[in-house]
Amino acid sequence: MRSMTLIESALALRAEVERLAFQPPVATIYNPLDYAWEGHRAYLSRFGQGSRAVLLLGMNPGPFGMAQTGVPFGDVQMVRDWLGIKEPIAAPASIHPKRPVLGFDCTRREVSGQRLWGWARARFDTPERFFAQYFVANYCPLVFMTETGRNLTPDALPAAEREPLFAACDRALRSTVAQLQPEFVVGIGRFAEQRAIAALSHEPVRIGRILHPSPASPAANRDWVGQAEQGLRRLGIALPEPS
């Protein structure tokens, strides 16, 4: 039986997570696989074909990244100017007033996305050269916010809500791995590494992690690129000379 394409897998995940219910402190949920589907589909269609050596796995969308563009770590400027994606973005069914979705009109920068895609641009020069070896995905597609607009990460959910969410995300991750056939799955941060270990225990992949580029991490604010590349090399992943 053939494996699902990345687009089919994303659609299946979208349908699964839309059936889930979450209680307070979750007040607002954004699902970019729904309202930002055009951006996400463009990303998968353009860069998600064929096998890859390395799958870089993030946690879930940032409010000024994938929540705006539909692209993982999707800082607007990097997605538009380097990846060459600019698609119409609709609005979530429920919008938190402190976290508007403006799509490609959003002027706030996603620092994590600036760092990740900025590294890819500096090291590989072109998206085609980067995506010949790498692919970037998020484990969970949902953004969770409290009543005040504070971000809630998936690991902070109670077990009764976390377990069905993680089961759906695990299935999607296994589908992504079946399609891309990577040698390495690299969590961008500890959470993503842990979920990869849990979901892929029977898969023939090597799993590790690199430091998450979030500005909330003091370590990431001290030469994140150098630390991330050191982490990749420790895993045995060779890097090309900068162009």
Phi and psi restraints in degrees (value plus and minus 20) as a CYANA .aco file:
   2 ARG   PHI     -90.7   -50.7
   2 ARG   PSI     131.4   171.4
   3 SER   PHI     -99.4   -59.4
   3 SER   PSI     134.8   174.8
   4 MET   PHI     -87.5   -47.5
   4 MET   PSI     128.1   168.1
   5 THR   PHI     -89.5   -49.5
   5 THR   PSI     145.4   185.4
   6 LEU   PHI     -82.4   -42.4
   6 LEU   PSI     -55.0   -15.0
   7 ILE   PHI     -86.8   -46.8
   7 ILE   PSI     -64.2   -24.2
   8 GLU   PHI     -83.1   -43.1
   8 GLU   PSI     -60.5   -20.5
   9 SER   PHI     -83.9   -43.9
   9 SER   PSI     -61.9   -21.9
  10 ALA   PHI     -85.2   -45.2
  10 ALA   PSI     -59.1   -19.1
  11 LEU   PHI     -85.7   -45.7
  11 LEU   PSI     -59.3   -19.3
  12 ALA   PHI     -85.4   -45.4
  12 ALA   PSI     -62.5   -22.5
  13 LEU   PHI     -84.1   -44.1
  13 LEU   PSI     -61.9   -21.9
  14 ARG   PHI     -77.0   -37.0
  14 ARG   PSI     -66.0   -26.0
  15 ALA   PHI     -85.1   -45.1
  15 ALA   PSI     -59.5   -19.5
  16 GLU   PHI     -86.2   -46.2
  16 GLU   PSI     -67.5   -27.5
  17 VAL   PHI     -93.2   -53.2
  17 VAL   PSI     -43.8    -3.8
  18 GLU   PHI     -89.3   -49.3
  18 GLU   PSI     -38.1     1.9
  19 ARG   PHI    -107.4   -67.4
  19 ARG   PSI     -27.0    13.0
  20 LEU   PHI    -105.1   -65.1
  20 LEU   PSI     132.3   172.3
  21 ALA   PHI    -139.2   -99.2
  21 ALA   PSI     123.9   163.9
  22 PHE   PHI    -153.5  -113.5
  22 PHE   PSI     120.2   160.2
  23 GLN   PHI    -125.8   -85.8
  23 GLN   PSI     147.0   187.0
  24 PRO   PHI     -73.1   -33.1
  24 PRO   PSI     122.6   162.6
  25 PRO   PHI    -101.5   -61.5
  25 PRO   PSI     -21.9    18.1
  26 VAL   PHI     -86.9   -46.9
  26 VAL   PSI     104.1   144.1
  27 ALA   PHI    -134.4   -94.4
  27 ALA   PSI     -53.9   -13.9
  28 THR   PHI    -158.8  -118.8
  28 THR   PSI     119.7   159.7
  29 ILE   PHI    -148.0  -108.0
  29 ILE   PSI     113.0   153.0
  30 TYR   PHI    -129.7   -89.7
  30 TYR   PSI     115.2   155.2
  31 ASN   PHI    -141.1  -101.1
  31 ASN   PSI      72.9   112.9
  32 PRO   PHI     -82.0   -42.0
  32 PRO   PSI     -40.0     0.0
  33 LEU   PHI     -87.6   -47.6
  33 LEU   PSI     -31.8     8.2
  34 ASP   PHI    -118.8   -78.8
  34 ASP   PSI     -96.8   -56.8
  35 TYR   PHI     -91.6   -51.6
  35 TYR   PSI     -45.2    -5.2
  36 ALA   PHI    -127.1   -87.1
  36 ALA   PSI       7.5    47.5
  37 TRP   PHI     -78.7   -38.7
  37 TRP   PSI     -57.8   -17.8
  38 GLU   PHI     -81.8   -41.8
  38 GLU   PSI     -60.3   -20.3
  39 GLY   PHI     -86.6   -46.6
  39 GLY   PSI     -62.5   -22.5
  40 HIS   PHI     -87.6   -47.6
  40 HIS   PSI     -62.2   -22.2
  41 ARG   PHI     -82.8   -42.8
  41 ARG   PSI     -60.4   -20.4
  42 ALA   PHI     -81.7   -41.7
  42 ALA   PSI     -60.5   -20.5
  43 TYR   PHI     -82.5   -42.5
  43 TYR   PSI     -68.0   -28.0
  44 LEU   PHI     -86.5   -46.5
  44 LEU   PSI     -60.5   -20.5
  45 SER   PHI     -86.3   -46.3
  45 SER   PSI     -59.1   -19.1
  46 ARG   PHI    -100.8   -60.8
  46 ARG   PSI     -58.0   -18.0
  47 PHE   PHI    -142.5  -102.5
  47 PHE   PSI     -20.1    19.9
  48 GLY   PHI    -126.0   -86.0
  48 GLY   PSI       7.6    47.6
  49 GLN   PHI    -122.6   -82.6
  49 GLN   PSI     120.0   160.0
  50 GLY   PHI      65.8   105.8
  50 GLY   PSI    -198.8  -158.8
  51 SER   PHI    -110.7   -70.7
  51 SER   PSI     139.9   179.9
  52 ARG   PHI    -157.1  -117.1
  52 ARG   PSI     131.2   171.2
  53 ALA   PHI     -97.2   -57.2
  53 ALA   PSI     -54.4   -14.4
  54 VAL   PHI    -153.0  -113.0
  54 VAL   PSI     106.4   146.4
  55 LEU   PHI    -124.9   -84.9
  55 LEU   PSI      97.2   137.2
  56 LEU   PHI    -112.0   -72.0
  56 LEU   PSI     103.9   143.9
  57 LEU   PHI    -137.5   -97.5
  57 LEU   PSI      96.8   136.8
  58 GLY   PHI    -110.7   -70.7
  58 GLY   PSI    -199.4  -159.4
  59 MET   PHI    -104.9   -64.9
  59 MET   PSI     -91.6   -51.6
  60 ASN   PHI    -177.6  -137.6
  60 ASN   PSI     150.6   190.6
  61 PRO   PHI     -83.3   -43.3
  61 PRO   PSI     124.7   164.7
  62 GLY   PHI    -108.5   -68.5
  62 GLY   PSI     134.6   174.6
  63 PRO   PHI     -86.8   -46.8
  63 PRO   PSI     -42.9    -2.9
  64 PHE   PHI    -134.2   -94.2
  64 PHE   PSI      -6.0    34.0
  65 GLY   PHI    -137.7   -97.7
  65 GLY   PSI    -125.9   -85.9
  66 MET   PHI     -79.9   -39.9
  66 MET   PSI     -49.3    -9.3
  67 ALA   PHI     -82.8   -42.8
  67 ALA   PSI     -43.4    -3.4
  68 GLN   PHI    -117.5   -77.5
  68 GLN   PSI     -55.9   -15.9
  69 THR   PHI    -132.4   -92.4
  69 THR   PSI     -38.3     1.7
  70 GLY   PHI      62.7   102.7
  70 GLY   PSI     -17.2    22.8
  71 VAL   PHI    -130.7   -90.7
  71 VAL   PSI     113.0   153.0
  72 PRO   PHI     -74.7   -34.7
  72 PRO   PSI     115.2   155.2
  73 PHE   PHI      34.9    74.9
  73 PHE   PSI      14.4    54.4
  74 GLY   PHI    -101.9   -61.9
  74 GLY   PSI      39.9    79.9
  75 ASP   PHI     -68.9   -28.9
  75 ASP   PSI     110.2   150.2
  76 VAL   PHI     -75.3   -35.3
  76 VAL   PSI     -69.0   -29.0
  77 GLN   PHI     -84.2   -44.2
  77 GLN   PSI     -61.7   -21.7
  78 MET   PHI     -87.1   -47.1
  78 MET   PSI     -61.4   -21.4
  79 VAL   PHI     -85.4   -45.4
  79 VAL   PSI     -64.3   -24.3
  80 ARG   PHI     -92.6   -52.6
  80 ARG   PSI     -66.9   -26.9
  81 ASP   PHI    -110.5   -70.5
  81 ASP   PSI     -49.6    -9.6
  82 TRP   PHI    -123.3   -83.3
  82 TRP   PSI     -67.2   -27.2
  83 LEU   PHI     -97.6   -57.6
  83 LEU   PSI     -38.9     1.1
  84 GLY   PHI      53.8    93.8
  84 GLY   PSI       9.5    49.5
  85 ILE   PHI    -132.8   -92.8
  85 ILE   PSI     107.9   147.9
  86 LYS   PHI    -170.8  -130.8
  86 LYS   PSI      79.0   119.0
  87 GLU   PHI    -137.9   -97.9
  87 GLU   PSI     136.6   176.6
  88 PRO   PHI     -85.2   -45.2
  88 PRO   PSI     112.9   152.9
  89 ILE   PHI    -135.6   -95.6
  89 ILE   PSI     106.3   146.3
  90 ALA   PHI    -102.0   -62.0
  90 ALA   PSI    -181.7  -141.7
  91 ALA   PHI    -138.7   -98.7
  91 ALA   PSI     124.4   164.4
  92 PRO   PHI     -81.9   -41.9
  92 PRO   PSI     138.8   178.8
  93 ALA   PHI     -81.6   -41.6
  93 ALA   PSI     -56.6   -16.6
  94 SER   PHI    -148.8  -108.8
  94 SER   PSI     105.9   145.9
  95 ILE   PHI    -132.7   -92.7
  95 ILE   PSI     110.4   150.4
  96 HIS   PHI     -99.7   -59.7
  96 HIS   PSI     110.1   150.1
  97 PRO   PHI     -80.0   -40.0
  97 PRO   PSI     -44.5    -4.5
  98 LYS   PHI    -109.1   -69.1
  98 LYS   PSI     -24.5    15.5
  99 ARG   PHI    -154.3  -114.3
  99 ARG   PSI      44.7    84.7
 100 PRO   PHI     -85.5   -45.5
 100 PRO   PSI     130.5   170.5
 101 VAL   PHI    -125.4   -85.4
 101 VAL   PSI      89.9   129.9
 102 LEU   PHI    -130.2   -90.2
 102 LEU   PSI     -18.4    21.6
 103 GLY   PHI      40.2    80.2
 103 GLY   PSI    -156.4  -116.4
 104 PHE   PHI     -97.2   -57.2
 104 PHE   PSI     -18.9    21.1
 105 ASP   PHI    -109.7   -69.7
 105 ASP   PSI     -23.9    16.1
 106 CYS   PHI     -86.6   -46.6
 106 CYS   PSI     109.8   149.8
 107 THR   PHI    -120.0   -80.0
 107 THR   PSI     -28.5    11.5
 108 ARG   PHI     -95.0   -55.0
 108 ARG   PSI     120.1   160.1
 109 ARG   PHI    -112.2   -72.2
 109 ARG   PSI     124.9   164.9
 110 GLU   PHI    -116.6   -76.6
 110 GLU   PSI      82.8   122.8
 111 VAL   PHI     -80.2   -40.2
 111 VAL   PSI     -61.4   -21.4
 112 SER   PHI     -78.6   -38.6
 112 SER   PSI     -61.8   -21.8
 113 GLY   PHI     -90.0   -50.0
 113 GLY   PSI     -58.0   -18.0
 114 GLN   PHI     -76.9   -36.9
 114 GLN   PSI     -64.1   -24.1
 115 ARG   PHI     -90.4   -50.4
 115 ARG   PSI     -67.3   -27.3
 116 LEU   PHI     -85.9   -45.9
 116 LEU   PSI     -74.5   -34.5
 117 TRP   PHI     -92.1   -52.1
 117 TRP   PSI     -49.0    -9.0
 118 GLY   PHI     -83.9   -43.9
 118 GLY   PSI     -59.8   -19.8
 119 TRP   PHI     -82.4   -42.4
 119 TRP   PSI     -66.4   -26.4
 120 ALA   PHI     -79.5   -39.5
 120 ALA   PSI     -61.6   -21.6
 121 ARG   PHI     -85.7   -45.7
 121 ARG   PSI     -63.5   -23.5
 122 ALA   PHI     -88.6   -48.6
 122 ALA   PSI     -58.1   -18.1
 123 ARG   PHI    -103.0   -63.0
 123 ARG   PSI     -56.8   -16.8
 124 PHE   PHI    -130.8   -90.8
 124 PHE   PSI     -33.5     6.5
 125 ASP   PHI      55.0    95.0
 125 ASP   PSI     -78.3   -38.3
 126 THR   PHI    -135.9   -95.9
 126 THR   PSI     131.5   171.5
 127 PRO   PHI     -78.0   -38.0
 127 PRO   PSI     -57.5   -17.5
 128 GLU   PHI     -82.3   -42.3
 128 GLU   PSI     -59.5   -19.5
 129 ARG   PHI     -89.0   -49.0
 129 ARG   PSI     -59.2   -19.2
 130 PHE   PHI     -85.9   -45.9
 130 PHE   PSI     -70.0   -30.0
 131 PHE   PHI     -95.2   -55.2
 131 PHE   PSI     -27.7    12.3
 132 ALA   PHI     -86.7   -46.7
 132 ALA   PSI     -45.4    -5.4
 133 GLN   PHI    -135.5   -95.5
 133 GLN   PSI     -50.4   -10.4
 134 TYR   PHI    -140.8  -100.8
 134 TYR   PSI     137.6   177.6
 135 PHE   PHI    -161.5  -121.5
 135 PHE   PSI     128.3   168.3
 136 VAL   PHI    -138.4   -98.4
 136 VAL   PSI     108.6   148.6
 137 ALA   PHI    -159.5  -119.5
 137 ALA   PSI     141.0   181.0
 138 ASN   PHI    -124.6   -84.6
 138 ASN   PSI     124.3   164.3
 139 TYR   PHI     -87.9   -47.9
 139 TYR   PSI     -71.9   -31.9
 140 CYS   PHI    -130.4   -90.4
 140 CYS   PSI     116.0   156.0
 141 PRO   PHI    -109.2   -69.2
 141 PRO   PSI     -24.3    15.7
 142 LEU   PHI    -119.7   -79.7
 142 LEU   PSI     126.0   166.0
 143 VAL   PHI    -124.5   -84.5
 143 VAL   PSI     106.7   146.7
 144 PHE   PHI    -131.5   -91.5
 144 PHE   PSI     112.4   152.4
 145 MET   PHI    -150.9  -110.9
 145 MET   PSI     125.7   165.7
 146 THR   PHI    -101.2   -61.2
 146 THR   PSI     159.8   199.8
 147 GLU   PHI     -80.7   -40.7
 147 GLU   PSI     -49.9    -9.9
 148 THR   PHI    -104.2   -64.2
 148 THR   PSI     -26.1    13.9
 149 GLY   PHI      74.2   114.2
 149 GLY   PSI     -19.3    20.7
 150 ARG   PHI     -88.0   -48.0
 150 ARG   PSI     120.4   160.4
 151 ASN   PHI     -93.2   -53.2
 151 ASN   PSI     116.9   156.9
 152 LEU   PHI    -135.4   -95.4
 152 LEU   PSI     106.4   146.4
 153 THR   PHI    -103.9   -63.9
 153 THR   PSI     134.9   174.9
 154 PRO   PHI     -78.3   -38.3
 154 PRO   PSI     -52.3   -12.3
 155 ASP   PHI     -89.7   -49.7
 155 ASP   PSI     -34.4     5.6
 156 ALA   PHI    -105.5   -65.5
 156 ALA   PSI     -26.1    13.9
 157 LEU   PHI     -92.2   -52.2
 157 LEU   PSI     132.5   172.5
 158 PRO   PHI     -86.2   -46.2
 158 PRO   PSI     135.7   175.7
 159 ALA   PHI     -76.7   -36.7
 159 ALA   PSI     -58.1   -18.1
 160 ALA   PHI     -83.8   -43.8
 160 ALA   PSI     -48.4    -8.4
 161 GLU   PHI    -113.0   -73.0
 161 GLU   PSI     -52.2   -12.2
 162 ARG   PHI     -88.9   -48.9
 162 ARG   PSI     -61.1   -21.1
 163 GLU   PHI     -83.4   -43.4
 163 GLU   PSI     -69.7   -29.7
 164 PRO   PHI     -86.7   -46.7
 164 PRO   PSI     -52.0   -12.0
 165 LEU   PHI     -84.8   -44.8
 165 LEU   PSI     -68.2   -28.2
 166 PHE   PHI     -85.0   -45.0
 166 PHE   PSI     -54.5   -14.5
 167 ALA   PHI     -82.0   -42.0
 167 ALA   PSI     -62.4   -22.4
 168 ALA   PHI     -86.8   -46.8
 168 ALA   PSI     -62.7   -22.7
 169 CYS   PHI     -89.0   -49.0
 169 CYS   PSI     -55.2   -15.2
 170 ASP   PHI     -81.9   -41.9
 170 ASP   PSI     -63.5   -23.5
 171 ARG   PHI     -81.8   -41.8
 171 ARG   PSI     -62.3   -22.3
 172 ALA   PHI     -85.6   -45.6
 172 ALA   PSI     -58.5   -18.5
 173 LEU   PHI     -85.0   -45.0
 173 LEU   PSI     -63.4   -23.4
 174 ARG   PHI     -82.5   -42.5
 174 ARG   PSI     -56.9   -16.9
 175 SER   PHI     -85.3   -45.3
 175 SER   PSI     -61.8   -21.8
 176 THR   PHI     -81.8   -41.8
 176 THR   PSI     -63.2   -23.2
 177 VAL   PHI     -85.7   -45.7
 177 VAL   PSI     -59.5   -19.5
 178 ALA   PHI     -81.8   -41.8
 178 ALA   PSI     -54.5   -14.5
 179 GLN   PHI     -97.8   -57.8
 179 GLN   PSI     -64.2   -24.2
 180 LEU   PHI    -106.7   -66.7
 180 LEU   PSI     -43.8    -3.8
 181 GLN   PHI      32.7    72.7
 181 GLN   PSI      30.2    70.2
 182 PRO   PHI     -94.7   -54.7
 182 PRO   PSI     135.1   175.1
 183 GLU   PHI    -102.3   -62.3
 183 GLU   PSI     -53.3   -13.3
 184 PHE   PHI    -144.1  -104.1
 184 PHE   PSI     117.9   157.9
 185 VAL   PHI    -136.5   -96.5
 185 VAL   PSI      96.8   136.8
 186 VAL   PHI    -134.3   -94.3
 186 VAL   PSI      91.9   131.9
 187 GLY   PHI     -90.2   -50.2
 187 GLY   PSI     113.1   153.1
 188 ILE   PHI    -109.4   -69.4
 188 ILE   PSI      67.2   107.2
 189 GLY   PHI      84.8   124.8
 189 GLY   PSI     142.9   182.9
 190 ARG   PHI     -86.1   -46.1
 190 ARG   PSI     -60.8   -20.8
 191 PHE   PHI     -78.0   -38.0
 191 PHE   PSI     -68.7   -28.7
 192 ALA   PHI     -83.8   -43.8
 192 ALA   PSI     -58.7   -18.7
 193 GLU   PHI     -81.2   -41.2
 193 GLU   PSI     -65.3   -25.3
 194 GLN   PHI     -82.6   -42.6
 194 GLN   PSI     -60.6   -20.6
 195 ARG   PHI     -88.4   -48.4
 195 ARG   PSI     -56.2   -16.2
 196 ALA   PHI     -83.4   -43.4
 196 ALA   PSI     -62.4   -22.4
 197 ILE   PHI     -80.9   -40.9
 197 ILE   PSI     -63.9   -23.9
 198 ALA   PHI     -87.1   -47.1
 198 ALA   PSI     -60.3   -20.3
 199 ALA   PHI    -102.7   -62.7
 199 ALA   PSI     -46.7    -6.7
 200 LEU   PHI    -135.9   -95.9
 200 LEU   PSI       7.0    47.0
 201 SER   PHI     -81.4   -41.4
 201 SER   PSI     -44.7    -4.7
 202 HIS   PHI    -125.2   -85.2
 202 HIS   PSI      -9.4    30.6
 203 GLU   PHI    -119.6   -79.6
 203 GLU   PSI     125.4   165.4
 204 PRO   PHI    -102.5   -62.5
 204 PRO   PSI      42.9    82.9
 205 VAL   PHI    -147.9  -107.9
 205 VAL   PSI     133.4   173.4
 206 ARG   PHI    -114.8   -74.8
 206 ARG   PSI     112.0   152.0
 207 ILE   PHI    -137.6   -97.6
 207 ILE   PSI     116.0   156.0
 208 GLY   PHI    -175.0  -135.0
 208 GLY   PSI    -183.7  -143.7
 209 ARG   PHI    -170.8  -130.8
 209 ARG   PSI     139.8   179.8
 210 ILE   PHI    -144.2  -104.2
 210 ILE   PSI     145.3   185.3
 211 LEU   PHI     -83.2   -43.2
 211 LEU   PSI     117.1   157.1
 212 HIS   PHI     -91.7   -51.7
 212 HIS   PSI     120.4   160.4
 213 PRO   PHI    -102.7   -62.7
 213 PRO   PSI      -8.6    31.4
 214 SER   PHI     -79.4   -39.4
 214 SER   PSI     115.7   155.7
 215 PRO   PHI     -87.0   -47.0
 215 PRO   PSI     -33.5     6.5
 216 ALA   PHI     -91.4   -51.4
 216 ALA   PSI     -34.3     5.7
 217 SER   PHI    -114.3   -74.3
 217 SER   PSI      95.2   135.2
 218 PRO   PHI     -76.0   -36.0
 218 PRO   PSI     -57.4   -17.4
 219 ALA   PHI     -83.4   -43.4
 219 ALA   PSI     -58.6   -18.6
 220 ALA   PHI     -88.6   -48.6
 220 ALA   PSI     -40.3    -0.3
 221 ASN   PHI    -103.5   -63.5
 221 ASN   PSI     -19.1    20.9
 222 ARG   PHI    -137.5   -97.5
 222 ARG   PSI      66.4   106.4
 223 ASP   PHI      37.9    77.9
 223 ASP   PSI      42.0    82.0
 224 TRP   PHI     -78.7   -38.7
 224 TRP   PSI     -61.2   -21.2
 225 VAL   PHI     -79.5   -39.5
 225 VAL   PSI     -67.3   -27.3
 226 GLY   PHI     -81.3   -41.3
 226 GLY   PSI     -61.7   -21.7
 227 GLN   PHI     -89.2   -49.2
 227 GLN   PSI     -59.6   -19.6
 228 ALA   PHI     -84.6   -44.6
 228 ALA   PSI     -63.2   -23.2
 229 GLU   PHI     -87.6   -47.6
 229 GLU   PSI     -56.3   -16.3
 230 GLN   PHI     -81.6   -41.6
 230 GLN   PSI     -60.9   -20.9
 231 GLY   PHI     -84.1   -44.1
 231 GLY   PSI     -60.9   -20.9
 232 LEU   PHI     -84.3   -44.3
 232 LEU   PSI     -62.6   -22.6
 233 ARG   PHI     -85.8   -45.8
 233 ARG   PSI     -55.6   -15.6
 234 ARG   PHI     -81.3   -41.3
 234 ARG   PSI     -52.5   -12.5
 235 LEU   PHI     -98.4   -58.4
 235 LEU   PSI     -28.1    11.9
 236 GLY   PHI      72.1   112.1
 236 GLY   PSI      -1.2    38.8
 237 ILE   PHI    -115.4   -75.4
 237 ILE   PSI      97.1   137.1
 238 ALA   PHI     -97.6   -57.6
 238 ALA   PSI     125.9   165.9
 239 LEU   PHI    -137.6   -97.6
 239 LEU   PSI     120.9   160.9
 240 PRO   PHI     -93.8   -53.8
 240 PRO   PSI     139.8   179.8
 241 GLU   PHI     -85.0   -45.0
 241 GLU   PSI     121.1   161.1
 242 PRO   PHI     -76.4   -36.4
 242 PRO   PSI     123.5   163.5
